[in-house]
Amino acid sequence: MRELASALAERKRKGIHSEMIRRLRLANLRKLLRDRNGPILPDDDAGREYLLELLLPISVGPHADIKMPNAIEVWAPWMQKDEATQLIDHINRMPIWERKPTAKTLGQRLNLTNPDRERLKLWTIAPSDMGERGMAWWRKHKDKQRKRRLRQLSGAKSQATSISRKKPWADFGIKRSTWYSQHRWTTSSEVKLISSKDETIQAEKRRVSEEGVAVERTSPTSAEHLVQQVEKTQMPAIDTALKLNGRNCPSREEQSGNDLRGMPADLSKFYPATPTYEWLNSSSENSDRAA
């Protein structure tokens, strides 16, 4: 049951996509024919070929038996009824794969050039004067132009006036990374691997106080910030050391008289006043017994 449901869902998705492409191609054909011939097709062989290409996507759509005669009356009112009937019968006898030509085949039939395709925005028809390599290069070129327009709209400037050419960090005698970390802004495209949308990194907004006055944020490399981080890291370490070595280490009150190494100045209370030599006596007695 699950496989059948998934197969039906896949077929439905493909059917929706095919219907969308059919409607877009029909709209593109109408736009191209109006641009070349006007509202009515000419009464010649070229006009009949144009009419056949226009009726093909209509024939694979819903209510084709009603829409095809209506299209003939609108685009070719000069055609006789018998000829229109023969044309419709000829299209109905054609297999479905012949009624759905590829974009490349349709572009060659209509002799569509790339300038006309770009001017009329006929995206479902491939140009006849460009191959696969030419189309790949053209798509890459259009993508570069689109990204350049987006960068210009977001405030980007040309490379001649860019920050990399001017090098303002050299005037302050600092490194390039330091200058960028202080300013925290750029206009280059942000790379997002999970999305195909290109966005620009905007400048960081300054914090505004309640009175409406902008307040500069503290740099993460300032002296105050470093002191706070050192205090946070040292305090837990001192507490842990005192807990682990509580038998020998002095308390916080006793640390006032410590030397530079952290050892207490007076160590007498941790050792007996006079040394004992019990271990020496016991070892000499054992040696006499063994002798």
N, C-alpha and C positions, 0 to 999 in steps of 0.2 A: 504493500500500500504506500509506503514512504517513497519507494522508487517511482511508482506511478504518479504520485503527487508532485515529486520533483521534476519529472519529465513534462508534466502538464504545465508547471510553472515556467520551465525553460522555453517551452513552445509558445506560451503566451508572451513572454518577454521578447522573443524573437519576432513574433507577429507585430507587437507594438513598435519595435524598432523599424521593421520593414515598412509599416504604414507611415511612420514619420518620414522616412527617406523618400517614399513615393510622393507624399504631399510636398516636400521641399523641392524635389525634382520637377514636379508639375508647375510649381510657382516659378522656378528658374526658367523653364521652357517658355512659359507665357511672357516673362520679362524679356527674354532674348528675342522672341518673335515680334513683340511690339517694337523693340528697338530696331529691328531690321526691316520690318514690313509695315508697321503701323497696326491699326486695329483689325484690318482685314488682310488675309493672305492673297497673294497674286494668283490669277487664274492661269497657271502654267505648271510645268513639271516640278519646279522648285517649291511652289506653293503646296502641291500635293504631297511632296516629301516632308515638308514641315508639318502638314496636317497629320500625316501618319505618325511622326515622332510625338506629336502632342496627344494623339489618341491612345498610344501604347500605355502610358501610366494610368490613364483613365480606365482602361479596360480591365486592369487588375484590382481596381478599387470597388467599393460598394456602389450598388445601383448603376452599374456600367451600361446596362441596356437603355437607361433613360438619359444619362449624362453624355454619352457619345453622340447621339443625334443632336442634342442641344449644342454641344461644342461645334459640330459641323455647321449648324445654322448661324452661330455667332462668328466663327472664324472664316467660313467659306460659304457665304450665302449664294454665291454663283453656281455652286455644285448642284447637279440634278439629283432627284430623289433616287433614281435607279443606281447611279454611280455611288451615292452615299451608302445605299444598302449593300452594294458589292464590297465597298471598303470595310464596312463593319463586319461582314461575314468573313472577309479575309483575315481580319485581326482576331476574330474569335477562333479561327482554325489554327492560329499560330500557337505553339507550345508556350508555357509560362516563362521558360528561361529565355526565349527570344523576345518576350515583351519586357524583360527586365535587363537591358544591356548595362554593361559596366560603365563607370564614369569615363574611362579612357576610350572605349568604343563609341560612346555617344559624342564625346568631344571630336573624334575624328569624323564622324558622320556630319556633324554640324560645322566642321572646320572652325572651331572656336579657338581664338588666340588668347594668350595670357593677358595682354592689356585689356581686351574686352571682358575677360573673366574677372579681373580685378576691378574694373570700372563698374560692372553690373553686379558684382559679388555673387557669381554663380558657383557656389562651393560644391555642388553635387555633380558638376561636369568638369572633367579634367581638360586642360588645354592640349591642343593638337601639336603645338610647336615646341613642347618641352617634354623630355623623357623623365624617367624616375630620378636620375641623378640631378637633372635640372630642377625638378620639383623639390628635392631634398635641400638643394642649395637655396632655393627661393624661400622655403619655409624658415630656414635658419636666418636668412637675411631679414625677413619680416619680423622674426622674434627679436632680433637685435634692435631693429627700429622701434618696436613696441616698448622694449625695456628702456631705451634711451628717452622716449617720450615720458614714460613714467618717472624716470629720474629727474627730468627737467621740471615736471609738474611738482615734484616733491622738494624742489629747491636746489638740485644738483647743478654744478657749473662744469664748464669744459675743462679738459686736462691742462690746458695752458694756464688757467687761473686756479688750479687745484691746490690744495694744501701740500700735497706731496712735492709739487714743483716749487712752491714758495719756501717750504721748510721753516716755519716760524719757531720751531724748537731750537734752531741754531742761534737765534737772537738771544734766547734766555740761557743758553749754555747747558741745556738738558737733553736727555735722550728722546727719541721719537715716541717710544712706548710710554714714557713718563708724561709727555705732553698730552697724548691721547687719553691717558687715564685721568688726568686732571680735568680735561674738558668733557670727556664722556659723550661724544656725539660724532656722527659721520653720516654721509648720505649715500653710501654704497648699498648695493642690494644685499639683503639678509638672506642667507642660505637656510632653507627649511627642507629637510629630507623627507618629511611626512606630508608635504603639501607642494603643489605645483604653482601656487600663487606667489608672485614676487611682491615683497613689501620692503619699504625702506625703514631703517632704524632712525627713529626720531630723537631729537635732543631731550635729555632728561629734564623734567620740569622741576623748578626750584620750589622748595617748601615755602609756603606763604603763611605768615603769622595771622593772628586774629585781627590785627589792625589793618591788614592788607599790604603789609610791607614784605618784600621778598627777603628771605634769610638764606645766606649761603650755607650749604651743608659742610660739615667738617670732613676734611679729607681723611680717607682711611689710613694714610701714612703719616698723620700728624703725630707730634710727641705725646699729646694727651691720650690719644687712642692707644699708642704703644704701651704707655705706662699702665693703662687700665687692663690691657691684655696680660701684661706681665704679672700684675697683682692677682688676676683671676687664676692664672696658672700656678703661681707660687703658693698661695694659701692652702689649697687642698694638699699639695705635696708635703708641706710642713706638718699639717695635721696627721697625715698618714704615717710619716716618719716617727712622730712622737708616739703614736699608738703602737707601732711595731717595736720600737726600742724604748718602751716606757720604763724598763728596769734600770737602764743606764743613762738615758738622756734626761736632762733637767726639764723642769716645767717652764711655762711661759714667763712666770715671775722671776725665775732664776736665770733667764737668758740675758738680763741686762748687763751682767759682768762677763759675758763670753768674749773670747778673742776673735780674730778674723776668721779662723777656721770653724767657728761655731762650737768649740769645746769650752766647757766651763773653766774659769780661771783657777778655781779651787777644787782639786780632785781628792782631797783628803777624806771627805766623808764617804767616798765610794770604796775606800780600801781600809784595812785595819791599821792601827797606829804603829804596831811593831810586827815585822814579818815573822812567820812561824816556819820552823824547819822540821815539822813532824814527818814529812815525806822523806827527808834525808836520814833521820834516825831509823825509820822503819826499813829503809833500804839497806842500811849498814847491818842491822840485826839479821836480816834475811841472809846476807852474804856470810856472816859468821856461822850461822846454822848450817849453811851448805858446806862450809869448810870443815 
